[in-house]
Amino acid sequence: MTDYVMNTYSRFDIHFTKGDGVYIYDSNEKRYLDLLSGIAVCSLGHCHPELVETLYNQSKQLWHTSNLFKIELQERLAKKLCEISGMSAAFFCNSGAEANEAGLKLIRYYNNTNATGRNEIICMYNSFHGRTLATLSATGQTKYQKGFEPAVPGFKFIEYNNSYELLNHITNKTTAIMLELIQGEGGIIPATKDFVDTIKTIKEKNKEIFIIVDEVQTGGGRLGEWFAFQHFGLSPDIVTLAKGIAGGFPIGVMLVSERYKDILKPGTHASTFGGNFLACACALKVIEIIERDNLLMNVKTVGEYLKNELIKLFEKEEVRGMGLMLGIEGEFDARKITNESLKNGLIVGVSGEKILRFLPPFIVKKNNIDEALLILKKVRCV
């Protein structure tokens, strides 16, 4: 059977068949505690009953009409996302890469139509922004770009959290600064206050420079606020998100500030499936449940508990991140720990080459964390 699937992933030889909350079950009925959430996707865990009901009910009404027609659910979702983010308009697509691609296209279109002469975007080493040719070119990790050269032009790279280097790379050609406020695939590395303050200063001095924040992993509540930029007090021009915002149903979103909401005109950009009825219904329900059940507070409290317990367990290693986006770097084999954890019924991940990564669903409880810690203690001794 696997001969018919292109070999683009190094897959574990496990077939999952059903899920329930923080747990997922394989074809042999073995239960696993999922602290990876499908890589920050299943924000409400697996098969949340209200989300299942929402998808089922919408599937009986209407799936797709195309964006040639107004979609009331899409308009409601755009309004809600703008309310919780402080942004002014939304473009809907299907993935984080597409959302970032939309942001890059908007920036290029703005500069070309206004003849600004600006065409260079400053990106960060160790970043990750997607697998399309443009987002791959904006990604600061050569391992992902190898074999796909030549890169799309217009991207310059600096060391993440290096304010001095950032300031020295700003020229009259600079059109944008693009970054993750916590680098996800790069190793769960948060931006420093000094670095963010430098970005704010640059923006204050030059309003023509876009600030584009990739929140594909962090957006939608993973850090305990709706967006990472709210933690850092940054006011971006473009925010991109995807992954967990619809609880596992594919969706991507580009949010833009008031100044740039009318830049893209009909015909300049589009998405066949973006903002369809099923995706928007799921996203609206996810946001409703997060607000109603005060899950942002749960993210903060359980996230802090998890971080503190990991610091105790991995006392010689560095534990970093915030909310339910945590990583550990140290003198251990992260892949061995993930493999042994999997054998013992725990799903965690690896970021970069050697960082142990935790991305639990927002519904996770302290007793689930205690269960995970017992397994981690066991596998560390293997």
FIVEXTI-447169 format. One line per 8 residues: number of its first residue (from 1); their letters; for each residue x, z, y of C-alpha. Coordinates in nm, 2 decimals. Last residue first. Layout:
<pts>
NUM = A = X/Z/Y | ...
</pts>
This chain:
<pts>
382 = VCRVKKLI = 1.68/2.88/0.37 | 1.69/3.19/0.58 | 1.55/3.01/0.89 | 1.27/2.89/0.66 | 1.13/3.24/0.61 | 1.14/3.35/0.97 | 0.97/3.02/1.07 | 0.70/3.08/0.81
374 = LLAEDINN = 0.63/3.43/0.94 | 0.64/3.30/1.29 | 0.37/3.04/1.22 | 0.13/3.31/1.09 | 0.20/3.52/1.40 | 0.12/3.22/1.62 | -0.21/3.17/1.44 | -0.29/3.54/1.49
366 = KKVIFPPL = -0.21/3.49/1.86 | -0.48/3.22/1.89 | -0.46/2.84/1.92 | -0.75/2.67/2.10 | -0.53/2.48/2.34 | -0.37/2.29/2.05 | 0.00/2.37/1.98 | 0.29/2.16/2.11
358 = FRLIKEGS = 0.61/2.32/1.98 | 0.94/2.14/1.96 | 1.27/2.22/1.79 | 1.54/2.05/1.99 | 1.82/1.86/1.80 | 1.80/1.49/1.83 | 1.55/1.43/2.12 | 1.25/1.64/2.05
350 = VGVILGNK = 1.17/1.76/1.70 | 0.84/1.88/1.57 | 0.63/2.16/1.43 | 0.38/2.15/1.14 | 0.36/2.46/0.92 | 0.25/2.47/0.56 | 0.56/2.59/0.38 | 0.69/2.25/0.29
342 = LSENTIKR = 0.63/2.15/0.65 | 0.84/2.44/0.77 | 1.12/2.32/0.55 | 1.11/1.98/0.70 | 1.08/2.10/1.06 | 1.37/2.35/1.00 | 1.59/2.08/0.85 | 1.51/1.85/1.14
334 = ADFEGEIG = 1.61/2.12/1.39 | 1.95/2.18/1.22 | 2.07/2.50/1.40 | 2.31/2.60/1.67 | 2.07/2.60/1.95 | 1.79/2.43/2.14 | 1.43/2.56/2.13 | 1.14/2.38/2.29
326 = LMLGMGRV = 0.80/2.47/2.43 | 0.50/2.30/2.56 | 0.20/2.53/2.51 | 0.24/2.70/2.85 | 0.60/2.67/2.97 | 0.93/2.52/2.86 | 1.25/2.67/2.73 | 1.39/2.87/2.45
318 = EEKEFLKI = 1.77/2.87/2.44 | 1.93/3.00/2.11 | 2.10/3.33/2.02 | 1.78/3.53/2.00 | 1.59/3.27/1.80 | 1.33/3.52/1.66 | 1.30/3.73/1.97 | 1.30/3.43/2.20
310 = LENKLYEG = 1.04/3.27/1.98 | 0.82/3.58/2.01 | 0.84/3.56/2.39 | 0.76/3.19/2.40 | 0.47/3.23/2.16 | 0.32/3.52/2.37 | 0.37/3.32/2.69 | 0.19/3.02/2.54
302 = VTKVNMLL = -0.09/3.25/2.41 | -0.14/3.38/2.76 | -0.10/3.06/2.96 | -0.28/2.82/2.72 | -0.56/3.07/2.68 | -0.59/3.08/3.06 | -0.62/2.70/3.06 | -0.88/2.74/2.78
294 = NDREIIEI = -1.13/2.91/3.00 | -1.40/2.83/2.74 | -1.62/2.65/3.00 | -1.34/2.47/3.17 | -1.16/2.35/2.86 | -1.49/2.26/2.70 | -1.61/2.05/3.00 | -1.27/1.88/3.02
286 = VKLACACA = -1.28/1.79/2.65 | -1.65/1.67/2.69 | -1.56/1.44/2.98 | -1.27/1.30/2.79 | -1.48/1.23/2.48 | -1.75/1.05/2.67 | -1.49/0.85/2.86 | -1.32/0.73/2.54
278 = LFNGGFTS = -1.65/0.64/2.37 | -1.80/0.45/2.67 | -1.49/0.24/2.75 | -1.24/0.34/3.02 | -0.98/0.09/2.93 | -1.08/-0.14/2.64 | -1.01/-0.48/2.81 | -0.76/-0.35/3.06
270 = AHTGPKLI = -0.71/-0.50/3.41 | -0.47/-0.57/3.69 | -0.45/-0.80/3.99 | -0.78/-0.98/3.93 | -0.99/-0.75/4.15 | -0.76/-0.58/4.40 | -0.48/-0.33/4.35 | -0.39/-0.16/4.68
262 = DKYRESVL = -0.72/0.02/4.74 | -0.63/0.37/4.61 | -0.28/0.37/4.77 | -0.32/0.60/5.07 | -0.58/0.82/4.90 | -0.36/0.91/4.62 | -0.35/0.74/4.28 | -0.45/0.84/3.92
254 = MVGIPFGG = -0.34/0.62/3.63 | -0.52/0.70/3.31 | -0.47/0.64/2.94 | -0.72/0.68/2.66 | -0.72/0.68/2.28 | -0.95/0.95/2.12 | -0.74/1.25/2.03 | -0.88/1.52/2.25
246 = AIGKALTV = -0.97/1.29/2.53 | -0.71/1.43/2.78 | -0.47/1.50/2.50 | -0.25/1.19/2.50 | -0.30/1.01/2.83 | -0.17/1.08/3.18 | -0.02/0.91/3.48 | 0.01/1.04/3.83
238 = IDPSLGFH = 0.08/0.83/4.14 | 0.13/0.93/4.50 | 0.26/1.28/4.40 | 0.21/1.60/4.60 | 0.44/1.86/4.44 | 0.37/2.23/4.43 | 0.56/2.27/4.10 | 0.28/2.42/3.89
230 = QFAFWEGL = 0.03/2.17/4.04 | 0.27/1.89/3.96 | 0.24/1.99/3.59 | -0.13/1.91/3.59 | -0.45/2.09/3.48 | -0.28/2.42/3.49 | -0.18/2.62/3.19 | 0.11/2.40/3.09
222 = RGGGTQVE = -0.09/2.18/2.85 | -0.39/2.14/3.08 | -0.47/1.78/3.10 | -0.14/1.64/3.21 | 0.19/1.76/3.04 | 0.24/1.50/2.78 | 0.14/1.18/2.97 | 0.22/1.35/3.29
214 = DVIIFIEK = 0.46/1.09/3.43 | 0.49/1.17/3.80 | 0.52/0.88/4.05 | 0.65/0.97/4.40 | 0.64/0.66/4.61 | 0.89/0.61/4.89 | 0.73/0.46/5.20 | 0.66/0.81/5.35
206 = NKEKITKI = 1.03/0.86/5.42 | 1.14/1.19/5.57 | 0.86/1.40/5.41 | 0.91/1.22/5.08 | 1.28/1.29/5.07 | 1.21/1.66/5.15 | 0.96/1.69/4.87 | 1.20/1.53/4.62
198 = TDVFDKTA = 1.47/1.78/4.73 | 1.22/2.06/4.67 | 1.15/1.93/4.32 | 1.53/1.94/4.25 | 1.57/2.29/4.39 | 1.28/2.42/4.20 | 1.43/2.29/3.87 | 1.26/2.03/3.66
190 = PIIGGEGQ = 1.17/2.15/3.31 | 1.36/2.02/3.00 | 1.16/2.00/2.68 | 1.42/1.79/2.50 | 1.42/1.43/2.63 | 1.11/1.34/2.44 | 0.92/1.57/2.67 | 1.10/1.60/3.00
182 = ILELMIAT = 0.91/1.86/3.20 | 0.83/1.75/3.55 | 0.85/1.39/3.42 | 1.00/1.15/3.67 | 0.97/0.84/3.88 | 1.11/0.82/4.24 | 0.99/0.52/4.42 | 1.07/0.23/4.66
174 = TKNTIHNL = 1.44/0.26/4.73 | 1.59/-0.05/4.89 | 1.66/0.12/5.22 | 1.87/0.36/5.02 | 1.83/0.69/4.83 | 2.10/0.71/4.56 | 2.31/0.98/4.73 | 2.01/1.21/4.77
166 = LEYSNNYE = 1.94/1.19/4.40 | 2.30/1.26/4.31 | 2.31/1.57/4.52 | 1.97/1.69/4.38 | 2.09/1.67/4.02 | 1.79/1.80/3.82 | 1.79/1.49/3.60 | 2.11/1.29/3.63
158 = IFKFGPVA = 2.05/0.96/3.80 | 1.92/0.62/3.69 | 1.84/0.30/3.88 | 1.55/0.07/3.79 | 1.47/-0.27/3.95 | 1.53/-0.52/3.67 | 1.34/-0.54/3.34 | 1.60/-0.47/3.07
150 = PEFGKQYK = 1.77/-0.76/2.89 | 1.78/-0.63/2.63 | 1.54/-0.51/2.35 | 1.81/-0.45/2.08 | 1.90/-0.10/2.22 | 1.64/0.02/2.47 | 1.52/0.33/2.27 | 1.88/0.45/2.20
142 = TQGTASLT = 1.97/0.38/2.57 | 1.77/0.68/2.69 | 1.67/0.69/3.06 | 1.33/0.52/3.03 | 1.24/0.29/3.32 | 1.34/-0.02/3.12 | 1.13/0.11/2.83 | 0.84/0.14/3.07
134 = ALTRGHFS = 0.89/-0.22/3.18 | 0.94/-0.36/2.83 | 0.65/-0.17/2.68 | 0.75/0.14/2.47 | 0.69/0.43/2.70 | 0.81/0.66/2.98 | 1.09/0.87/2.83 | 1.35/1.05/3.04
126 = NYMCIIEN = 1.70/1.16/2.94 | 1.85/1.00/3.25 | 1.61/1.00/3.53 | 1.45/0.72/3.72 | 1.50/0.59/4.08 | 1.29/0.28/4.14 | 1.44/-0.01/4.34 | 1.24/-0.29/4.50
118 = RGTANTNN = 1.21/-0.23/4.87 | 1.21/-0.53/5.10 | 0.88/-0.41/5.25 | 0.71/-0.75/5.23 | 0.37/-0.58/5.24 | 0.23/-0.79/4.95 | 0.55/-0.76/4.76 | 0.60/-0.39/4.81
110 = YYRILKLG = 0.25/-0.30/4.72 | 0.24/-0.52/4.42 | 0.57/-0.37/4.29 | 0.43/-0.02/4.33 | 0.10/-0.10/4.17 | 0.28/-0.27/3.88 | 0.49/0.03/3.81 | 0.18/0.26/3.81
102 = AENAEAGS = 0.00/0.03/3.58 | 0.29/0.02/3.34 | 0.29/0.40/3.35 | -0.07/0.41/3.25 | -0.01/0.14/2.98 | 0.28/0.34/2.83 | 0.06/0.65/2.83 | -0.22/0.48/2.64
94 = NCFFAASM = -0.56/0.31/2.65 | -0.64/0.21/3.01 | -0.83/0.35/3.30 | -0.75/0.33/3.67 | -0.84/0.63/3.87 | -0.90/0.71/4.24 | -0.84/0.98/4.50 | -0.60/1.25/4.37
86 = GSIECLKK = -0.67/1.62/4.41 | -0.61/1.67/4.04 | -0.92/1.86/3.93 | -1.16/1.67/4.16 | -0.99/1.33/4.10 | -1.03/1.38/3.72 | -1.39/1.47/3.76 | -1.47/1.17/3.98
78 = ALREQLEI = -1.29/0.93/3.74 | -1.48/1.08/3.45 | -1.81/1.04/3.62 | -1.74/0.68/3.71 | -1.63/0.60/3.36 | -1.94/0.76/3.22 | -2.15/0.54/3.45 | -1.98/0.22/3.34
70 = KFLNSTHW = -2.02/-0.06/3.60 | -2.00/-0.41/3.45 | -1.72/-0.66/3.42 | -1.52/-0.37/3.28 | -1.63/-0.47/2.93 | -1.96/-0.37/2.76 | -1.84/-0.14/2.48 | -1.95/0.14/2.26
62 = LQKSQNYL = -2.32/0.20/2.33 | -2.59/0.44/2.21 | -2.52/0.54/1.85 | -2.15/0.57/1.91 | -2.23/0.80/2.20 | -2.41/1.05/1.98 | -2.13/1.05/1.72 | -1.85/1.09/1.98
54 = TEVLEPHC = -2.03/1.38/2.14 | -2.11/1.54/1.81 | -1.74/1.52/1.70 | -1.63/1.66/2.03 | -1.88/1.95/2.00 | -1.76/2.02/1.64 | -1.39/2.02/1.73 | -1.26/1.79/1.45
46 = HGLSCVAI = -0.89/1.89/1.48 | -0.75/2.10/1.76 | -0.89/2.10/2.11 | -0.58/1.94/2.26 | -0.53/1.70/1.97 | -0.28/1.47/2.15 | 0.03/1.67/2.23 | 0.24/1.52/1.95
38 = GSLLDLYR = -0.04/1.50/1.68 | -0.12/1.86/1.78 | 0.23/1.98/1.71 | 0.15/2.34/1.61 | -0.06/2.23/1.31 | -0.10/2.50/1.05 | -0.11/2.32/0.72 | -0.35/2.35/0.43
30 = KENSDYIY = -0.29/2.19/0.09 | -0.60/2.01/-0.03 | -0.40/1.77/-0.24 | -0.49/1.48/-0.01 | -0.36/1.68/0.28 | -0.54/1.93/0.50 | -0.51/2.01/0.88 | -0.55/2.34/1.05
22 = VGDGKTFH = -0.57/2.44/1.42 | -0.94/2.35/1.43 | -1.05/2.19/1.11 | -0.88/1.88/0.98 | -0.93/1.62/0.70 | -0.74/1.37/0.48 | -0.38/1.40/0.56 | -0.15/1.18/0.34
14 = IDFRSYTN = 0.20/1.31/0.31 | 0.52/1.12/0.24 | 0.67/1.20/0.58 | 0.71/0.89/0.79 | 1.02/0.73/0.95 | 0.82/0.49/1.17 | 0.85/0.12/1.25 | 0.82/0.00/0.89
6 = MVYDTM = 0.53/-0.25/0.94 | 0.24/-0.15/0.72 | 0.16/-0.39/0.43 | 0.43/-0.25/0.20 | 0.27/0.09/0.25 | 0.00/0.00/0.00
</pts>
